[in-house]
Amino acid sequence: MISPRFPIFAITFAVAYAVIYVIAVEQNYALITYHPVSGQFELLTTPPKGGGRPAMYWYGWILTAGLGAFVIGLLAMLVPDHWVKRVWPAWAWIIPLAVFGVFAYLLRAYFMR
């Protein structure tokens, strides 16, 4: 049985995930770091190990955005009904699509080579 409050959770989660993900990437707020050469995960953002071999922060950014959006979504389910009626469901599409535009702008140097 799905809660009647689930739509507000889903809309809020989609919007919050997109926004938090951009912030996490830009500020490098990764909850975990993966070192592919050694196969190790570490908590928070840690520098690369082993002679400059790269560390992967992408998993940490996803986890940061997912946990943050989950908490915000749960809090949104507690909002009174008269506020919920004002939420436009299209935000669940508009904000993530806008985030694609933000990333296209941030990565424009890779497209202009």
Order of alpha helices (4+ residues) and beta strands (2+ residues): alpha-beta-beta-alpha-alpha-alpha-alpha
